[in-house]
Amino acid sequence: MAYSVIIPSRNIDNLLACVGALRAAGETARVIVVWDHGKPAPPGVQCRAIPATGDQHLEVYEGVSPFCFARNCNIGIAAAGTDDVVLLNDDALLESGSHFEDLRPSDGYGIVGATTNVTGYTGQLRRRYAAQLSREVRRIAFVCVYIPRSTLDTVPLLDERFCGPGVYGGEDVDYCLRVQQAGLKVGVSDLCFVDHASLKSTFRGAHPTNGAPGDIRESNRIGREKWGDKWPI
């Protein structure tokens, strides 16, 4: 099964660095950019610099403002058609020698994330020894995550309830819970690493409808309302 890489972005410097890193690492997959301007604009107007990469496998789709990670990822998932998807933050840089293919779930895993150097979940931090193709964790932040179409057929789309005023995060934890509810495992691959420390996020706290960086009170409220005692944050 082919996979498409979905990158929600509104920062051209981050985007070019992100796409440049994955191409430099030898990743040749189709890339779907969901471009969020922060204001209404015709499709492509803010994307004129993107074709300058010369990347023939890069497609740009209009995001919906105000920014919502779940909503813009869902636009990309729909655009990917029947492909598996890799959701990739625009401030995450694929390390040379890493491959998204190493994230492809197997053996009962529904989603698998890359290891990284900045994340709220210690299970995603790189382990230099005893590397495994997949190891089970309770949850992962969606810095870089592989979701096969078979999982999306069972657990469709990210929950856009985590898009309201003051909401930051939560959609990734919610999706992990839904995957586990469907009888599938959540995993991390030690064989794929993305640098999440070198570029600055342009989304956290960047809009009045985003919660401040690290402020998860509203997403916790939504999560507890939906999951009760199962909500893990």
N, C-alpha and C positions, 0 to 999 in steps of 0.2 A: 504494500500500500504506500502510495506517495504521501508526503507531508508538505504542508505549507507553513511558513514561519510568519506569524502575525505580530506586528510591532505597532502598538498605539503610540503616537508621538505628536508633539507640537513644537519640537525644538530641532531645527535643521542640523545644528552642530552635533547634538546627541545622535540623531538619526544616521547621519553620514558616518560617524564613528562606529556606531553599532553595526550597520550594514557592512562597512569596510572590514571590521574585525571578523565577521562571520565568513566573508568571502576570502579574506587572507588565511583563514583557518582551513579553507578548502571546501566550505559548505556551499553547495550549488543549488539548494532548494529554492522554489518559488517564494518570494517575500511579498507579503501583503501589508502595506502601511495603512493604518487608519489614522488620518491626519485630523487633528483637532486644533482649530484656529483660536478658540476662545471667543469667537464671534461668528455670526452667520456670514458665509461667503460661498460663491459658486464653487462647485467641485473643481479642484485643481489650481485655483487661483493662488493659493499660498504654497503650492507644491512645485513651482517652476524650477527651483534649484535642484529638485530631486532627480529628474532625468539626466542631469549633468554627470551623474555617476556612471552613465553608460551601461547600467545594469539592465539587461533585457528581461530579466526574470523578476523585476520589481513592479508591483502594481500599487496604485494609490486610490484609496476610497475615502470619501468624506465622512468624518466623524460627526457626532452629534454633541453640540455644546449646550450647557456647560459640561465640562469633562466628567465622564464616569468610566472608570476602568472596565467594569463589568459590561456596560452598554457598548463601548467601543470594541472590546474583545468579541462580543457577540456579532457585531457587524462583520468583523474579520472572519469569524467562524462560518457565517453564512456565505461570505464571498469565497471561502475555500472549497465549497461544493462538497464532494465526497472524500476529500483528502483528510488524513489525520492532520492535527495542528500542533505547532509549537508556539505557545504564548511567550513572547520575549519582551521584557522592559527595554525602552530605548536607552537606558543608562546601564545596560548589562552588556559586557564585551566578551564574546566567545574566545576562550583561550586557544592559541595555536596548538594543534594536536588533539583538540576536543572535537567531537562530532555529535550532532543531534541524534544520529542513528543509534548512539549508545543509550539514548533515553527511551527507545521504543519499548513499551511495556510488554511483558510476557509473564508466564507462570502465575496468573491470577492477579497481576497488578492492573489497576484501572488507569492510574496516572503516575508518571515518574518525573521528578524534577532534577535539575542539575545541582551540583554543589556550588557554593559561592563563598565570598569572604565577608559579606555584610547581609545579615538576615536576622529576623527576630526569633528564628527557630534553630536551635543549636544542631539539630539533626541534619541540617543542610550544609553545615560547615565542612570544608574539605578535610578529609582524612588521608594523610600521605601514605599510610600503610594499611594493609589488609583491604585494598580497594575491591569493591564489589560492583557488578553490573547493576544490581538493584538490591537495596536493603529497605526493609519496611520501617516507616515512621508514622506517627500519629497524624501529622499535618505538615504542609509545606506552604511557604509564601510563594506566590506566583511570579517569581523573578524570571524564571525560565522553566517551563513545564511542558511535557509532551502529553497530549491527550489524543488517543486514537479515536477514529470515527466510531468504532464499536462501543467505546465508553460514551461518546456523545449521543449515540442512538439510545442508550439506556439512561444517561444522566444529561439531558439536553441543556446547554447554555448556562452561563453564570447568572445568578439571581440579581436582578436589577433593583431589588429593594435596597441594596447597599449603595444607592446612588443619591440619596436624599441630602438635604442641607446639613452641613456639619459632619457628614459621614466620611470616615477614612478607613479603608480596609474592610476585612470581613468576608468579602465575596470568595476569597480563596479558601478560607477555613470552612465556609459553608459548603463549597464544592467538594472538599475533602470528605466532609461528613456524609454528603449525599453519595459519593462514590463508595464509601464504606457501608452505608446503608444498603447499597445494591449488591453487597457481598464481594466487593473488589478491594484490593489493597492499595495503599498510597506508598510510594517509594521514592528513593533518591538513588541516583547513580554516581558513584565515585569516579567514573570514567569520563564524565563531562563536567567542565568547570567554566563558570562565567564570572568575570571580575565585576563586582557591583559596588566598587569603592572609588573608581577613578573619575566617573562622571557624576554630575549633580542631578538629582531628580528634578524634573520640571513640573511634577504633578502634585506632590505632597504639599498641601497647604497653599497651592498656587491660585486657587479660585475660592470665592466666598462659599461655594457649595462643597468644597473639600474640607475635611477636618484638618486641624493643624498637624504637622508631622508627629506621628506617634500617638496622637490623641484618638483612642479607640472607644471612647465612652459611648458614642451614639451607635457605632457598629455592634458593640456589646449588647446594647439595649435591643437592637433588631435581632441579633442572634439568639439572645435568651428568650425573646418573644416567640421566635420560630422553633427553637430546639429545647428550651427549658434547661434542665440540668445537664443535658448532653453538650451544651455550648462550652467549648474548652478554653476560650481566651481568658 
